[in-house]
Amino acid sequence: MFAPDPGLSPKRLLLCSRENAQRVATRLFDLQPGRVSIVRTGNPLQPFRVCTMPCRGERVEVEMVS
């Protein structure tokens, strides 16, 4: 796992946060219930990713299922 780069802008740090990924995942789930996952990527520019399809072989942090 990578530590956040201190040279990144404050806006980038906010967009890259786990909390922001949770907000995005919740909005997607509210719009279209199904399976929504938050995945840890290991990439410092995109440490978390929101998936609406099965994320096989990836590090799933949170999974919302209806």
PyMOL Python script that loads the backbone (N, CA, C, O; Angstrom):
from pymol import cmd

cmd.read_pdbstr("""\
ATOM      1  N   MET A   1       0.845  -1.169   0.000  1.00  0.00           N
ATOM      2  CA  MET A   1       0.000   0.000   0.000  1.00  0.00           C
ATOM      3  C   MET A   1       0.892   1.233   0.000  1.00  0.00           C
ATOM      4  O   MET A   1       1.919   1.264   0.678  1.00  0.00           O
ATOM      5  N   PHE A   2       0.494   2.257  -0.768  1.00  0.00           N
ATOM      6  CA  PHE A   2       1.256   3.477  -0.882  1.00  0.00           C
ATOM      7  C   PHE A   2       0.716   4.530   0.070  1.00  0.00           C
ATOM      8  O   PHE A   2      -0.487   4.589   0.324  1.00  0.00           O
ATOM      9  N   ALA A   3       1.606   5.361   0.594  1.00  0.00           N
ATOM     10  CA  ALA A   3       1.188   6.500   1.412  1.00  0.00           C
ATOM     11  C   ALA A   3       0.830   7.644   0.472  1.00  0.00           C
ATOM     12  O   ALA A   3       1.414   7.750  -0.607  1.00  0.00           O
ATOM     13  N   PRO A   4      -0.127   8.514   0.856  1.00  0.00           N
ATOM     14  CA  PRO A   4      -0.469   9.639  -0.004  1.00  0.00           C
ATOM     15  C   PRO A   4       0.745  10.529  -0.230  1.00  0.00           C
ATOM     16  O   PRO A   4       1.513  10.801   0.693  1.00  0.00           O
ATOM     17  N   ASP A   5       0.905  10.969  -1.445  1.00  0.00           N
ATOM     18  CA  ASP A   5       2.009  11.854  -1.808  1.00  0.00           C
ATOM     19  C   ASP A   5       1.749  13.236  -1.228  1.00  0.00           C
ATOM     20  O   ASP A   5       0.730  13.849  -1.548  1.00  0.00           O
ATOM     21  N   PRO A   6       2.657  13.753  -0.369  1.00  0.00           N
ATOM     22  CA  PRO A   6       2.417  15.075   0.216  1.00  0.00           C
ATOM     23  C   PRO A   6       2.436  16.197  -0.815  1.00  0.00           C
ATOM     24  O   PRO A   6       1.988  17.306  -0.525  1.00  0.00           O
ATOM     25  N   GLY A   7       2.951  15.922  -2.027  1.00  0.00           N
ATOM     26  CA  GLY A   7       2.986  16.930  -3.073  1.00  0.00           C
ATOM     27  C   GLY A   7       1.666  17.070  -3.818  1.00  0.00           C
ATOM     28  O   GLY A   7       1.532  17.945  -4.674  1.00  0.00           O
ATOM     29  N   LEU A   8       0.680  16.215  -3.504  1.00  0.00           N
ATOM     30  CA  LEU A   8      -0.614  16.304  -4.164  1.00  0.00           C
ATOM     31  C   LEU A   8      -1.399  17.484  -3.624  1.00  0.00           C
ATOM     32  O   LEU A   8      -1.255  17.867  -2.462  1.00  0.00           O
ATOM     33  N   SER A   9      -2.225  18.051  -4.475  1.00  0.00           N
ATOM     34  CA  SER A   9      -3.029  19.196  -4.068  1.00  0.00           C
ATOM     35  C   SER A   9      -4.080  18.772  -3.041  1.00  0.00           C
ATOM     36  O   SER A   9      -4.453  17.600  -2.989  1.00  0.00           O
ATOM     37  N   PRO A  10      -4.559  19.712  -2.226  1.00  0.00           N
ATOM     38  CA  PRO A  10      -5.598  19.388  -1.250  1.00  0.00           C
ATOM     39  C   PRO A  10      -6.864  18.824  -1.906  1.00  0.00           C
ATOM     40  O   PRO A  10      -7.519  17.943  -1.349  1.00  0.00           O
ATOM     41  N   LYS A  11      -7.196  19.333  -3.082  1.00  0.00           N
ATOM     42  CA  LYS A  11      -8.382  18.825  -3.771  1.00  0.00           C
ATOM     43  C   LYS A  11      -8.182  17.375  -4.200  1.00  0.00           C
ATOM     44  O   LYS A  11      -9.106  16.569  -4.096  1.00  0.00           O
ATOM     45  N   ARG A  12      -6.987  17.034  -4.681  1.00  0.00           N
ATOM     46  CA  ARG A  12      -6.690  15.661  -5.082  1.00  0.00           C
ATOM     47  C   ARG A  12      -6.756  14.733  -3.867  1.00  0.00           C
ATOM     48  O   ARG A  12      -7.290  13.627  -3.958  1.00  0.00           O
ATOM     49  N   LEU A  13      -6.217  15.180  -2.734  1.00  0.00           N
ATOM     50  CA  LEU A  13      -6.264  14.366  -1.516  1.00  0.00           C
ATOM     51  C   LEU A  13      -7.705  14.114  -1.085  1.00  0.00           C
ATOM     52  O   LEU A  13      -8.029  13.027  -0.607  1.00  0.00           O
ATOM     53  N   LEU A  14      -8.574  15.117  -1.253  1.00  0.00           N
ATOM     54  CA  LEU A  14      -9.989  14.946  -0.916  1.00  0.00           C
ATOM     55  C   LEU A  14     -10.640  13.953  -1.873  1.00  0.00           C
ATOM     56  O   LEU A  14     -11.371  13.062  -1.440  1.00  0.00           O
ATOM     57  N   LEU A  15     -10.382  14.098  -3.161  1.00  0.00           N
ATOM     58  CA  LEU A  15     -10.975  13.203  -4.159  1.00  0.00           C
ATOM     59  C   LEU A  15     -10.464  11.772  -4.020  1.00  0.00           C
ATOM     60  O   LEU A  15     -11.181  10.828  -4.353  1.00  0.00           O
ATOM     61  N   CYS A  16      -9.245  11.602  -3.538  1.00  0.00           N
ATOM     62  CA  CYS A  16      -8.642  10.272  -3.390  1.00  0.00           C
ATOM     63  C   CYS A  16      -9.015   9.591  -2.081  1.00  0.00           C
ATOM     64  O   CYS A  16      -8.622   8.446  -1.856  1.00  0.00           O
ATOM     65  N   SER A  17      -9.755  10.255  -1.225  1.00  0.00           N
ATOM     66  CA  SER A  17     -10.006   9.721   0.109  1.00  0.00           C
ATOM     67  C   SER A  17     -10.996   8.563   0.112  1.00  0.00           C
ATOM     68  O   SER A  17     -11.811   8.419  -0.800  1.00  0.00           O
ATOM     69  N   ARG A  18     -10.911   7.762   1.130  1.00  0.00           N
ATOM     70  CA  ARG A  18     -11.843   6.648   1.325  1.00  0.00           C
ATOM     71  C   ARG A  18     -13.249   7.192   1.555  1.00  0.00           C
ATOM     72  O   ARG A  18     -14.229   6.595   1.110  1.00  0.00           O
ATOM     73  N   GLU A  19     -13.347   8.323   2.248  1.00  0.00           N
ATOM     74  CA  GLU A  19     -14.646   8.938   2.519  1.00  0.00           C
ATOM     75  C   GLU A  19     -15.332   9.363   1.221  1.00  0.00           C
ATOM     76  O   GLU A  19     -16.546   9.211   1.085  1.00  0.00           O
ATOM     77  N   ASN A  20     -14.574   9.888   0.281  1.00  0.00           N
ATOM     78  CA  ASN A  20     -15.161  10.284  -0.995  1.00  0.00           C
ATOM     79  C   ASN A  20     -15.619   9.055  -1.782  1.00  0.00           C
ATOM     80  O   ASN A  20     -16.675   9.079  -2.415  1.00  0.00           O
ATOM     81  N   ALA A  21     -14.840   8.001  -1.741  1.00  0.00           N
ATOM     82  CA  ALA A  21     -15.249   6.757  -2.410  1.00  0.00           C
ATOM     83  C   ALA A  21     -16.551   6.245  -1.804  1.00  0.00           C
ATOM     84  O   ALA A  21     -17.418   5.751  -2.524  1.00  0.00           O
ATOM     85  N   GLN A  22     -16.693   6.360  -0.484  1.00  0.00           N
ATOM     86  CA  GLN A  22     -17.927   5.929   0.180  1.00  0.00           C
ATOM     87  C   GLN A  22     -19.115   6.770  -0.277  1.00  0.00           C
ATOM     88  O   GLN A  22     -20.198   6.233  -0.513  1.00  0.00           O
ATOM     89  N   ARG A  23     -18.921   8.086  -0.405  1.00  0.00           N
ATOM     90  CA  ARG A  23     -20.003   8.965  -0.884  1.00  0.00           C
ATOM     91  C   ARG A  23     -20.433   8.589  -2.298  1.00  0.00           C
ATOM     92  O   ARG A  23     -21.626   8.511  -2.591  1.00  0.00           O
ATOM     93  N   VAL A  24     -19.457   8.357  -3.169  1.00  0.00           N
ATOM     94  CA  VAL A  24     -19.762   7.990  -4.557  1.00  0.00           C
ATOM     95  C   VAL A  24     -20.497   6.650  -4.602  1.00  0.00           C
ATOM     96  O   VAL A  24     -21.490   6.504  -5.314  1.00  0.00           O
ATOM     97  N   ALA A  25     -20.008   5.680  -3.844  1.00  0.00           N
ATOM     98  CA  ALA A  25     -20.640   4.353  -3.827  1.00  0.00           C
ATOM     99  C   ALA A  25     -22.072   4.440  -3.306  1.00  0.00           C
ATOM    100  O   ALA A  25     -22.964   3.782  -3.844  1.00  0.00           O
ATOM    101  N   THR A  26     -22.301   5.233  -2.279  1.00  0.00           N
ATOM    102  CA  THR A  26     -23.648   5.388  -1.722  1.00  0.00           C
ATOM    103  C   THR A  26     -24.590   6.018  -2.735  1.00  0.00           C
ATOM    104  O   THR A  26     -25.736   5.590  -2.870  1.00  0.00           O
ATOM    105  N   ARG A  27     -24.115   7.023  -3.441  1.00  0.00           N
ATOM    106  CA  ARG A  27     -24.951   7.666  -4.469  1.00  0.00           C
ATOM    107  C   ARG A  27     -25.302   6.680  -5.575  1.00  0.00           C
ATOM    108  O   ARG A  27     -26.454   6.612  -6.003  1.00  0.00           O
ATOM    109  N   LEU A  28     -24.321   5.919  -6.037  1.00  0.00           N
ATOM    110  CA  LEU A  28     -24.590   4.920  -7.074  1.00  0.00           C
ATOM    111  C   LEU A  28     -25.584   3.874  -6.585  1.00  0.00           C
ATOM    112  O   LEU A  28     -26.492   3.485  -7.320  1.00  0.00           O
ATOM    113  N   PHE A  29     -25.416   3.422  -5.361  1.00  0.00           N
ATOM    114  CA  PHE A  29     -26.302   2.409  -4.801  1.00  0.00           C
ATOM    115  C   PHE A  29     -27.725   2.947  -4.655  1.00  0.00           C
ATOM    116  O   PHE A  29     -28.690   2.221  -4.896  1.00  0.00           O
ATOM    117  N   ASP A  30     -27.859   4.210  -4.265  1.00  0.00           N
ATOM    118  CA  ASP A  30     -29.187   4.822  -4.132  1.00  0.00           C
ATOM    119  C   ASP A  30     -29.879   4.977  -5.485  1.00  0.00           C
ATOM    120  O   ASP A  30     -31.100   4.848  -5.580  1.00  0.00           O
ATOM    121  N   LEU A  31     -29.099   5.252  -6.530  1.00  0.00           N
ATOM    122  CA  LEU A  31     -29.666   5.414  -7.872  1.00  0.00           C
ATOM    123  C   LEU A  31     -30.093   4.087  -8.477  1.00  0.00           C
ATOM    124  O   LEU A  31     -31.145   3.993  -9.109  1.00  0.00           O
ATOM    125  N   GLN A  32     -29.274   3.069  -8.281  1.00  0.00           N
ATOM    126  CA  GLN A  32     -29.548   1.777  -8.891  1.00  0.00           C
ATOM    127  C   GLN A  32     -29.067   0.667  -7.961  1.00  0.00           C
ATOM    128  O   GLN A  32     -27.923   0.223  -8.059  1.00  0.00           O
ATOM    129  N   PRO A  33     -29.940   0.221  -7.058  1.00  0.00           N
ATOM    130  CA  PRO A  33     -29.525  -0.841  -6.131  1.00  0.00           C
ATOM    131  C   PRO A  33     -29.037  -2.073  -6.893  1.00  0.00           C
ATOM    132  O   PRO A  33     -29.541  -2.406  -7.965  1.00  0.00           O
ATOM    133  N   GLY A  34     -28.082  -2.712  -6.331  1.00  0.00           N
ATOM    134  CA  GLY A  34     -27.465  -3.896  -6.914  1.00  0.00           C
ATOM    135  C   GLY A  34     -26.211  -4.177  -6.125  1.00  0.00           C
ATOM    136  O   GLY A  34     -26.255  -4.246  -4.897  1.00  0.00           O
ATOM    137  N   ARG A  35     -25.094  -4.342  -6.805  1.00  0.00           N
ATOM    138  CA  ARG A  35     -23.815  -4.566  -6.142  1.00  0.00           C
ATOM    139  C   ARG A  35     -22.899  -3.382  -6.443  1.00  0.00           C
ATOM    140  O   ARG A  35     -22.626  -3.073  -7.603  1.00  0.00           O
ATOM    141  N   VAL A  36     -22.431  -2.727  -5.387  1.00  0.00           N
ATOM    142  CA  VAL A  36     -21.477  -1.637  -5.511  1.00  0.00           C
ATOM    143  C   VAL A  36     -20.346  -1.915  -4.531  1.00  0.00           C
ATOM    144  O   VAL A  36     -20.588  -2.184  -3.354  1.00  0.00           O
ATOM    145  N   SER A  37     -19.113  -1.850  -5.020  1.00  0.00           N
ATOM    146  CA  SER A  37     -17.948  -2.161  -4.188  1.00  0.00           C
ATOM    147  C   SER A  37     -16.961  -1.007  -4.197  1.00  0.00           C
ATOM    148  O   SER A  37     -16.842  -0.271  -5.177  1.00  0.00           O
ATOM    149  N   ILE A  38     -16.258  -0.869  -3.081  1.00  0.00           N
ATOM    150  CA  ILE A  38     -15.122   0.050  -3.001  1.00  0.00           C
ATOM    151  C   ILE A  38     -13.880  -0.829  -2.946  1.00  0.00           C
ATOM    152  O   ILE A  38     -13.755  -1.694  -2.079  1.00  0.00           O
ATOM    153  N   VAL A  39     -12.968  -0.598  -3.879  1.00  0.00           N
ATOM    154  CA  VAL A  39     -11.781  -1.436  -4.038  1.00  0.00           C
ATOM    155  C   VAL A  39     -10.531  -0.608  -3.775  1.00  0.00           C
ATOM    156  O   VAL A  39     -10.422   0.528  -4.237  1.00  0.00           O
ATOM    157  N   ARG A  40      -9.588  -1.182  -3.029  1.00  0.00           N
ATOM    158  CA  ARG A  40      -8.284  -0.534  -2.812  1.00  0.00           C
ATOM    159  C   ARG A  40      -7.384  -0.918  -3.981  1.00  0.00           C
ATOM    160  O   ARG A  40      -7.212  -2.101  -4.273  1.00  0.00           O
ATOM    161  N   THR A  41      -6.806   0.087  -4.654  1.00  0.00           N
ATOM    162  CA  THR A  41      -6.036  -0.185  -5.865  1.00  0.00           C
ATOM    163  C   THR A  41      -4.531  -0.276  -5.644  1.00  0.00           C
ATOM    164  O   THR A  41      -3.852  -0.989  -6.382  1.00  0.00           O
ATOM    165  N   GLY A  42      -3.993   0.426  -4.652  1.00  0.00           N
ATOM    166  CA  GLY A  42      -2.548   0.470  -4.469  1.00  0.00           C
ATOM    167  C   GLY A  42      -1.888   1.564  -5.280  1.00  0.00           C
ATOM    168  O   GLY A  42      -0.675   1.748  -5.190  1.00  0.00           O
ATOM    169  N   ASN A  43      -2.659   2.295  -6.071  1.00  0.00           N
ATOM    170  CA  ASN A  43      -2.153   3.398  -6.883  1.00  0.00           C
ATOM    171  C   ASN A  43      -2.323   4.694  -6.083  1.00  0.00           C
ATOM    172  O   ASN A  43      -3.445   5.015  -5.688  1.00  0.00           O
ATOM    173  N   PRO A  44      -1.243   5.449  -5.830  1.00  0.00           N
ATOM    174  CA  PRO A  44      -1.368   6.658  -5.015  1.00  0.00           C
ATOM    175  C   PRO A  44      -2.247   7.747  -5.645  1.00  0.00           C
ATOM    176  O   PRO A  44      -2.790   8.587  -4.927  1.00  0.00           O
ATOM    177  N   LEU A  45      -2.391   7.742  -6.961  1.00  0.00           N
ATOM    178  CA  LEU A  45      -3.262   8.735  -7.596  1.00  0.00           C
ATOM    179  C   LEU A  45      -4.730   8.311  -7.599  1.00  0.00           C
ATOM    180  O   LEU A  45      -5.615   9.147  -7.783  1.00  0.00           O
ATOM    181  N   GLN A  46      -4.992   7.036  -7.398  1.00  0.00           N
ATOM    182  CA  GLN A  46      -6.360   6.529  -7.299  1.00  0.00           C
ATOM    183  C   GLN A  46      -6.346   5.354  -6.308  1.00  0.00           C
ATOM    184  O   GLN A  46      -6.462   4.196  -6.708  1.00  0.00           O
ATOM    185  N   PRO A  47      -6.202   5.669  -5.012  1.00  0.00           N
ATOM    186  CA  PRO A  47      -6.084   4.589  -4.036  1.00  0.00           C
ATOM    187  C   PRO A  47      -7.358   3.773  -3.855  1.00  0.00           C
ATOM    188  O   PRO A  47      -7.295   2.623  -3.421  1.00  0.00           O
ATOM    189  N   PHE A  48      -8.514   4.352  -4.181  1.00  0.00           N
ATOM    190  CA  PHE A  48      -9.786   3.647  -4.079  1.00  0.00           C
ATOM    191  C   PHE A  48     -10.549   3.806  -5.381  1.00  0.00           C
ATOM    192  O   PHE A  48     -10.473   4.839  -6.046  1.00  0.00           O
ATOM    193  N   ARG A  49     -11.289   2.755  -5.732  1.00  0.00           N
ATOM    194  CA  ARG A  49     -12.088   2.769  -6.947  1.00  0.00           C
ATOM    195  C   ARG A  49     -13.444   2.183  -6.609  1.00  0.00           C
ATOM    196  O   ARG A  49     -13.546   1.250  -5.813  1.00  0.00           O
ATOM    197  N   VAL A  50     -14.493   2.738  -7.220  1.00  0.00           N
ATOM    198  CA  VAL A  50     -15.847   2.241  -7.009  1.00  0.00           C
ATOM    199  C   VAL A  50     -16.229   1.397  -8.213  1.00  0.00           C
ATOM    200  O   VAL A  50     -16.103   1.837  -9.355  1.00  0.00           O
ATOM    201  N   CYS A  51     -16.701   0.168  -7.950  1.00  0.00           N
ATOM    202  CA  CYS A  51     -17.082  -0.778  -9.002  1.00  0.00           C
ATOM    203  C   CYS A  51     -18.561  -1.114  -8.880  1.00  0.00           C
ATOM    204  O   CYS A  51     -19.097  -1.221  -7.777  1.00  0.00           O
ATOM    205  N   THR A  52     -19.206  -1.277 -10.018  1.00  0.00           N
ATOM    206  CA  THR A  52     -20.592  -1.742 -10.023  1.00  0.00           C
ATOM    207  C   THR A  52     -20.681  -3.163 -10.561  1.00  0.00           C
ATOM    208  O   THR A  52     -21.766  -3.739 -10.628  1.00  0.00           O
ATOM    209  N   MET A  53     -19.560  -3.716 -10.937  1.00  0.00           N
ATOM    210  CA  MET A  53     -19.495  -5.096 -11.423  1.00  0.00           C
ATOM    211  C   MET A  53     -18.655  -5.890 -10.443  1.00  0.00           C
ATOM    212  O   MET A  53     -17.934  -5.293  -9.643  1.00  0.00           O
ATOM    213  N   PRO A  54     -18.720  -7.213 -10.474  1.00  0.00           N
ATOM    214  CA  PRO A  54     -17.891  -8.017  -9.578  1.00  0.00           C
ATOM    215  C   PRO A  54     -16.410  -7.678  -9.752  1.00  0.00           C
ATOM    216  O   PRO A  54     -15.925  -7.557 -10.877  1.00  0.00           O
ATOM    217  N   CYS A  55     -15.708  -7.528  -8.654  1.00  0.00           N
ATOM    218  CA  CYS A  55     -14.287  -7.168  -8.663  1.00  0.00           C
ATOM    219  C   CYS A  55     -13.484  -8.377  -8.204  1.00  0.00           C
ATOM    220  O   CYS A  55     -13.110  -8.464  -7.035  1.00  0.00           O
ATOM    221  N   ARG A  56     -13.223  -9.283  -9.087  1.00  0.00           N
ATOM    222  CA  ARG A  56     -12.491 -10.502  -8.737  1.00  0.00           C
ATOM    223  C   ARG A  56     -10.996 -10.210  -8.649  1.00  0.00           C
ATOM    224  O   ARG A  56     -10.441  -9.491  -9.480  1.00  0.00           O
ATOM    225  N   GLY A  57     -10.365 -10.769  -7.649  1.00  0.00           N
ATOM    226  CA  GLY A  57      -8.920 -10.638  -7.523  1.00  0.00           C
ATOM    227  C   GLY A  57      -8.459  -9.281  -7.044  1.00  0.00           C
ATOM    228  O   GLY A  57      -7.263  -8.992  -7.081  1.00  0.00           O
ATOM    229  N   GLU A  58      -9.376  -8.437  -6.594  1.00  0.00           N
ATOM    230  CA  GLU A  58      -8.993  -7.126  -6.096  1.00  0.00           C
ATOM    231  C   GLU A  58      -9.317  -7.043  -4.615  1.00  0.00           C
ATOM    232  O   GLU A  58     -10.086  -7.851  -4.094  1.00  0.00           O
ATOM    233  N   ARG A  59      -8.736  -6.077  -3.947  1.00  0.00           N
ATOM    234  CA  ARG A  59      -8.914  -5.920  -2.507  1.00  0.00           C
ATOM    235  C   ARG A  59     -10.168  -5.102  -2.221  1.00  0.00           C
ATOM    236  O   ARG A  59     -10.121  -3.872  -2.199  1.00  0.00           O
ATOM    237  N   VAL A  60     -11.264  -5.771  -2.006  1.00  0.00           N
ATOM    238  CA  VAL A  60     -12.545  -5.111  -1.759  1.00  0.00           C
ATOM    239  C   VAL A  60     -12.573  -4.631  -0.312  1.00  0.00           C
ATOM    240  O   VAL A  60     -12.399  -5.416   0.620  1.00  0.00           O
ATOM    241  N   GLU A  61     -12.795  -3.319  -0.138  1.00  0.00           N
ATOM    242  CA  GLU A  61     -12.892  -2.713   1.183  1.00  0.00           C
ATOM    243  C   GLU A  61     -14.309  -2.790   1.710  1.00  0.00           C
ATOM    244  O   GLU A  61     -14.532  -3.148   2.867  1.00  0.00           O
ATOM    245  N   VAL A  62     -15.286  -2.446   0.845  1.00  0.00           N
ATOM    246  CA  VAL A  62     -16.698  -2.410   1.224  1.00  0.00           C
ATOM    247  C   VAL A  62     -17.496  -2.950   0.047  1.00  0.00           C
ATOM    248  O   VAL A  62     -17.152  -2.706  -1.109  1.00  0.00           O
ATOM    249  N   GLU A  63     -18.562  -3.685   0.345  1.00  0.00           N
ATOM    250  CA  GLU A  63     -19.442  -4.151  -0.707  1.00  0.00           C
ATOM    251  C   GLU A  63     -20.881  -3.956  -0.246  1.00  0.00           C
ATOM    252  O   GLU A  63     -21.280  -4.436   0.815  1.00  0.00           O
ATOM    253  N   MET A  64     -21.653  -3.240  -1.068  1.00  0.00           N
ATOM    254  CA  MET A  64     -23.075  -3.014  -0.789  1.00  0.00           C
ATOM    255  C   MET A  64     -23.878  -3.859  -1.764  1.00  0.00           C
ATOM    256  O   MET A  64     -23.659  -3.790  -2.973  1.00  0.00           O
ATOM    257  N   VAL A  65     -24.813  -4.661  -1.244  1.00  0.00           N
ATOM    258  CA  VAL A  65     -25.610  -5.558  -2.068  1.00  0.00           C
ATOM    259  C   VAL A  65     -27.059  -5.427  -1.650  1.00  0.00           C
ATOM    260  O   VAL A  65     -27.378  -5.392  -0.461  1.00  0.00           O
ATOM    261  N   SER A  66     -27.947  -5.354  -2.660  1.00  0.00           N
ATOM    262  CA  SER A  66     -29.373  -5.287  -2.318  1.00  0.00           C
ATOM    263  C   SER A  66     -30.034  -6.622  -2.582  1.00  0.00           C
ATOM    264  O   SER A  66     -31.236  -6.771  -2.358  1.00  0.00           O
TER     265      SER A  66
END
""", "prot")
cmd.dss("prot")
cmd.show_as("cartoon", "prot")
cmd.util.cbc("prot")
cmd.orient("prot")
